Structure formats: C-alpha cells, structure tokens
Amino acid sequence: MLENISDAFFTLMKVFAVYFTVISIFAFFRPKTIPETEKRLRFAVLVPARNEESCISAIVESLLTQNYPANLADIYVIPNNCTDGTEGAAKRSGANILRVSPEVHSKGEALHEACELLLASDKNYDAFCVFDADNEADPNFLSAMNKALCSGARVAKSRIVSKNRDQSWVCACYDIYFCSANLFLNRARSVIGLSARLIGTGFAVRRDFLEELDGFNTETITEDAEFFAVCAARGEKIAFCEDALTYDEEPLSFKTSLIQRRRWMSGIMQVTRLKFAELCSGLLHRRSFIYSFDVLMQFCFSYIQAVLPFMVLLVFIADPAEFTLAIPLSLMTAYIGSAANALLALLLQKRLTAAMIPGILMYPVFVFSFIPLQTVSLFRRTTSWQEIRHSGVRRFHSEKVPGFSNDPVLPEYVA
C-alpha cells in the first residue's frame, strides 16, 4: 500500500518535471521583437516603502534619470508604517509622497489605496509601474515598457537580476534564481505564446485593465502571485519585456533568505488555495484555458514539493535497503543538475563571472531549501510582513538628478 502511494506520487512528479522541462527548452529561442512606436504613455510609478531610508534614494534617482520624457512619468513613494526617515529621503531625492491610511500593513494594501486615489485623480495616467523600494531601474526601463504596453499588452513584466550579487554566495544564488526565471520560466513562455509570471517587482499595468478590476485588489502577503493568478483566471496574458531591466537588492545571509523565502512560499500556497476555483473555472473558457492550466501547474507544484519529504519517508519505511542505496545517487544527480542549470542560466544571460562560482556551487542548497519551507507552510502560514534591512548598495551612481535641486519642494498627495 505504501509503495503504491509513493509510486503514484513520484509518477506525478515526473509528469510535472516533463511538462516544465519541455516548456523550458523554448528559452533557447528568441521571442518576437516588440515593434517601435512613437506613442508615449503617461506613467505613474509606485514604490511602496516601509523603513527604507537606506535605499529609497537609489530607486527614485534611477527613475528620474530614465531615457523617457520626464513630463510623462511621475514617481510616487508610498510610505506606510515607517519609523525612520524614508519619507524625507524620498522627498530629497525628488519623489512625490503619497500617504496612505494607518491601517495599511502590506505592499498590496498600499498599492490598493494608491491606485484608488490616482485612478480617481485628474492626472489621467495611461499605465502604472510597480517597484520595491530596494530596486533600481535600468535607464531604458520606461521606454521598453512603453513599447510593450503600446504593442497590445495590458500587463508586462520586466527582466530582474540582483544588483548586489557579489556581496555573498546567497546574493549570487538569488541572481541565478532570477536568471533562471527570466529564461526558463518567462522567455520560454513568451516564445510559445503563454503568459509570463509576475515575480516580485518591476511590472506595469495599463489603466483600462486596472479599471476593469476596480483597482489593485489583493489580500495575501504575496500580492504579485495573487495578481498573476487574477490575470490568468481572466485570460489576461502578461507580456515578458526583456528590454526592461530591474535590479533588486538581496539579503546577505542565508538565515535572512530563509525568512524571506518562507514568506514567499506561504503566500504562494495561500494564493493557490484562494484562487484555485477561479483558475479551474478559467479552464472552461477558451480564452483563458491554456493560461489557467499553465498557472495551475505552477501553483500546484508548490504543494507537490511540500509533501515530497513525507513521500521520501514512505519510501524509507517501505524498503529501507533500497532507499539507502538510491538516496546517494539521487542526491548527486539532483546536485549536478541544479549546478548545471545555474551555469547555463548565467551563460545565457551573459552574467557568468569568476565571482559567481561560489553561488553556482551552493545553488543546489539554495534551491533544495525551498522544499522544507513549503512543507512548513502546509501547517503554518506566514500572515505578516517581517522587515528585512537593506544596505542601500547602488548600481547606478548620480551626483545630481537633472531637473531637481538638492531639496526640492514637491506636491504631496494625501489619501
């Protein structure tokens, strides 16, 4: 009986593995080029921030020095529950301050109130971009997003990499993780006409789609994953905009990384439970069938990995001798496969350097550590955001932001 259960489970795992492997092959092809356009959209760039005084100026300055008409992009920092000088640092850097109610306790809630306010204002924004406070945007970010949204997409996701990958092996592993997602998750799906996945930050949404949704409405701690599920259930394909690049600051220590990724896993599994019925309903509609199916596979795989330790235990109970013989080979194969994936992702994204070798060697540990985090999340949810301190490391350095004095006086939009 135990052997039958474990055999069925590992057969199911193989089905998922084959599915994702087949799709990832298309990462070796280039997606269609997004056509140039003379049309220019008006952007509202939203940066929710809680106690981000150390890094907020970097994202603001990178947005103010875009290769895009300055009068068509307004930057709003949304401080919420801050106990440091985030607001002052953002204002000095040149951002508008958009205050939200004290009841806001998450990024999703901050985006909800910000979008509600700006959609009702007379600013007439065509699109909204979302960043984390510890990000920096490549100078061509808005220009690339403008092309993507003008080509017909209503939601677009940027490519994301680490801006501090040389600071520790953990940071290097995050860079590999994002490079893998850029290629084998999002580029591959872009090539075959599937929807990209919203991962964290650096995405843009057209105004008309937000209005259809009555604003940005999420209720979990992983608002990106939830918004991704909402798009899939409605058949709204997310375009992958490789030319738009977001740099993200990563935790330095493995312990802090576990705290952050535990929140990710708990939130993703919460979204799976919350949106499962909607995604299944999407399978019944021709427009959203393929997107809903693909997203269901992605979300459900979290649960497959979460129960993996229990299935391994069943194998051990059923046949200890065979388990003892098989486990070393399985671990070695998994290690080599993960390290090879890391090397390939860095090569294809042209980010392979000697400094990344520790990250490549430790990447299997980084990847496998997701499994116990998912297992724990089966029984214990993470329901609150835990602050992660940032060093404020910069990729772009600017002595002066054009068009702004050292202490600009800018309007404040108060919700």
N, C-alpha and C positions, 0 to 999 in steps of 0.2 A: 504493500500500500504506500509506504513512504517513498519507495523507489519510483513508483508510478507518478506520484505528485512531483517529485524533483525532476523526473524526465520531462513531464509536461511543461514545467516552468522553464527549464533550460531550452526546450524547443521553442517556446515563446520568445525567449531572449534572443535566440538565433534569428527568428523572424524579424524582430526589431533591428538587430545588427545588420542583417542583409538589406533591409529597407534603407537604413541611413547610409550604409556603405555605397549602395547603388546611386543614391542621390549625390553623395559627396564626390563621386567621380566627375560630375559636371563642373566641379570647381576648376578643372584644368582648361575649361573653355572660357572665353571672354564673353560677357553679356553684351547685348546690343548697346551701341553708343547712344547716349542721350543727346538729342539734337540741340543745337544752339538756338537761342531765342533772344529777340530784342525786348521782349516784355520783361518788366521788372515788378515783382510783387513787393508789397509793403509788409515787413515782418515785425512782430512783437517777439522779442527774445526773453524767455522766462527762466530765471535762475533762483529756485528756492534755496534758502540758506539758513542753517541753524548753527551758530557758533563757528563761523567760517572766516573769522577775521584774518587768519594767516594766509588764506589762499584766494579770497574773493576778488582781489585786485587783478589777479592774473587772468581770470576768465573775462572780466569786464574789459580789460585793455585789449585782449585778443579779439573781442567782438567789436570794439571801437576802431580797430585798425584793419577791418575787412576790405577786400577788394570789391566793394559794393557801395552804391550810393549811400552816404551817411544819413541822408534825409529819409531813407526808406527802411531804416532799421532802428527801432527803439529798444534799449536794453533795460529790463526791469529785474532788479534783485528783490526777492520776496523774503525778508527776514521773518522768522517765526520762532518764538520762544527762545530768543537769543539772550545770553547773559554776558556776552563780550561785545567788542566794538565792530561787529560785522556791518551794521548799517552805516556807521561813519566811514569805514574803509571803502565800502561800495560807493558812497556819495563822492568821496575824494577821488575815486578812480574814474568817475564820470557816469555812473549808472543812475537811472531813476529808481526811486524807492517805492515799492508797492506794499503797503502794510495790510495784513490780514487780521482776522479776529483772533483773540487769545485762545479760542477753542481749537485752533489748527494745531495738530500734533504730528503730521506726516507730510511727506512731499506731495502725495496725492491730494490731500485736503488743501494744501497751499495752491496747487495748480487749479483745483476746482474753483476756489474763490477768485484767483487771479483771472482765469478765463471768463468767469461770470461777469466780473467787473469790466474787463476790456471789450468783451463782445457787446456789452450794453453801452459802451462809450461812443463818442463821435470820432474815434481815431480811424475807423474803417480799415482795420488790418486785414490783409488777404490771407495771412498764414501766421502760425505760431511755432516757434522753435523752443525746445526744452533742453536745458543743460543742468548738470550738477555743479555745485559751487567749486569743486576741486578740478574742474575741467579747464582746458584751453581749446580754442577752435582754430583750425588751420585758416590762414588768411583767405583762402578761396571757399570757405565753408558755405557762406550765404549765396555766393554765385552758383555753386554746384547745386544747392538745394533749390534755388530759384529755377534752374533748368529742369530738375526732376519734377517739381510741382507744376511747372508750365507744360510739361510733356503729357500730362493727364493723370499723374499720381495725386492722390489726396493725402496720403501718408508716406513719408520717406524716412529711411534710417541711414545714418552715416556709418562709415567705417570707424572703428575705435581701436586705439592702441594705448599702451602705457607710456606716460611721459617721464616716469622715474624708474624704468626697468633695470637700470644699472645700480640701484641702491641696495638691492638684496636679491637672493635667489627667489624669494617669494614674489617680489615685483616682476622678476623675469618670467616666472610662471604665469602671472596674470597676462603679461604681454603675449605669451604663447597661446594662452586660452582665448584671448580676443582675436589673435591672428587666425586661429583655427575656426572660430565662429565666423569671422569675415569671409573665409574661403569656403569651408566645407558645409557651413550652415546657410549663409546668406548669398554668397556669389553663386553657389551651385543651384540654389532655388531660383535665383534671378534668371539664370540661363534657361531653365526649363519652364519658366512662367509661373512658379509658385511664389508665395508671399515670403518676404524677408521676416525675420524675427526681431522684435524690439528687445534690445538688451541694454538696459540701464538708462542710457543718456544719448544726447546728440541726435534727436529726431525732430521732424517737422510735420505739422498737420495743417491742412487747408481749413479756412474758416467755415466753408459750407459744410464740411463733414462734422466739425465740432457743433455746428448749429443743429444738424440732424440728430446728434447725440444729446442735445440740450446741455452742451458743455462737456468739461472733462470730469467724468463721474466714476471714481474708483473707490473701493472700500477696503482693499487689502494693503499690506505693507510693501507689496511689490506692484506698484502702480503700472510699471512698464509691462510686466507679464499680463496683468489684467486687461490693459488697453489692447495688447496684442490679441488676446482671446476675444475681446469685443469686436475687433476688426475682422477676425476670422469668422465668427458667427454670422456677421453681416455680409460676408463675401467681399470685404474691402481689402484688396491686395496692397501690401506695404512694399514700396519700391526700395531697392537697395542702391544707395547713392555712394559708390566707391570713391568718387572725387571729393566728397565732403568728409573731412577727417576730424575726429575728436580725440584729444589727448586726455587721458584720465590718470589721476594720481592714485597709486595703490598702497595698501598697508605694507609696512616694512616687515612685520613679524608674522610667523605662522599662526600664533595664537590669535592675533587680531584678525587675520584672514579667516580663521575658523568661525569667529563670531559673526563676521560679515556674511560669509557664505552660508552659515546656518540660517540667517535671516532670509537670504535669497531662497534657499530650499524650502523653508517653512512657508514662505509667501507663495511660491510657485505651486506647492501642493495644495495650499488653501484656494488658489485660483482654479486649480483643477476640479476641486470639489464644487466650487461656486459656479463655474461656467460649464461644467460637463454636460448638463442637459441642453444648454443653448448650442454647444458645439455639435452635439448629437442631432439636434433639430436642424442645424445647418447642413447636415448630410442629406437631408430630404429635399434640398433646394439645389437646382442645377448650378446656379451662380456661385454658391459657396461650398459645394460638395468637396471639391479637391482641397480647398484651403482648410476647411474644417477637419477633414480626415488627416491631413498632414500635421496640423496643430494638435489634434488629439493624440497622434503618435508621439509627438514631442512631450506633451504634458504627461501622458500615461507612463512614459519611460521612467519618469521620476519615481513612480510607485514600484515599477519593476525593479529598479536599483535599490529601493528602500527595503524590499523584502528579500533581496539577494542573500544577506547574512543568514537568514533563517533557513533558506533553501540549502545553503552550504552546510549548515548544521544538520539538516536532514540527511544529506549525502553521507556525512560522517557517521551518523547513527546507523544508517542502513548498511554501510560497508566501510568500516574504519580502515581496513587494509588497503582497499583500492583508493580511498581518499588520501591516505598517507603517500601513496605512490604518485598520485595525479597532481597533488597540490603544488609541488616544486616546479613541475613543467608548466602548469597553468600560470603560476605567478611570473615565471621567467618570460613566457610568451607575452603576457599582458604588459610587462615592463618594457620589453623590447618594442612592442607595437606602439605603446604610448610615447616612448622616446623618439621613435622614428616619425610619428605623427608630428611631434614638436619640431623636429629638424626640418621636415618637409614644409610645415606651415611658415616657419621663419624664412626658408629659402624662397618660397613663392611670394611672400610679402616683402622680400628684399630687406629683411631685418636681422639677418644672421651675422653676429659678430662673436669674437672670442669671449667677450664678457657674458654672453648668453649660455655658455657651456654649463655652468652650474644649474641654470634654470632648466636646460634640456635634461640633465641627469636627474633632477629632482621632480620633473614634471609628472612622472607616473605617481609619485607620492601625493602630489597636489591633486591630481585627477581622482585617484582612488579615495582620497579623504572626503570626497563628496558623498560617498556611499553611507558611511556612518552618520553623517549629518542628515541625510534623507531618512535613515532609519529612525533616528531620534525624533525627527519631525513627524513621524507617524503617530507618536504618542504625546508629544509636547509641542505646542505651537509657540512661535515667537510672535507676539502681538504688539510689541512696542519697538521703536527705533532706538538703538544704542549708539551714542555718539562715538565717532572714530576721528581722532585728532589728525590733522594734516600738517605736513611740514611746510607747505607753500612752495615747494620746488617748482621752478619755472622752466618751460621750454622756450618761450619767446620772451625776449627782454626789450623793454621800451623805456627810454629815458623820459619821453614825453608823449602823451597821446595827442595827436593832431586835433586841434579844434577845442581843446579844453585847457583851462588854467589849472594850477595846482590845487585850487579849492573851488571847484565850480558850484554855482548856485543853480540847482535844477529843480523842476517842479516835483512835488510828491503827490502820488495818487493814493488816497487813503480809502480803504474799503470800509 
